[in-house]
Amino acid sequence: MDIQTQIKIKTNPYFYRYLRDNSSWYKALNRNPNSIKQMELEMKKAYKLNLTDKIDNVNQKIELLRSFMDILS
């Protein structure tokens, strides 16, 4: 694995955790360091870090606050 890939993994805790959970990526990254982009896509999907997931999370929080406000009023 090249140095740039190692630095990117060590500086991002999500990458590091995903790599520890899915150790098959060690082999893929050793063979092709450019596959980190594919790993990043899978990691975002697994940990729900995509934009749509974030919007859904905010939407759920707003709905929860609305329900609390309805109960209080």
Secondary structure as UniProt FT lines:
FT   HELIX           3..11
FT   HELIX           13..21
FT   HELIX           24..31
FT   HELIX           33..35
FT   HELIX           36..46
FT   TURN            47..48
FT   HELIX           51..72
//
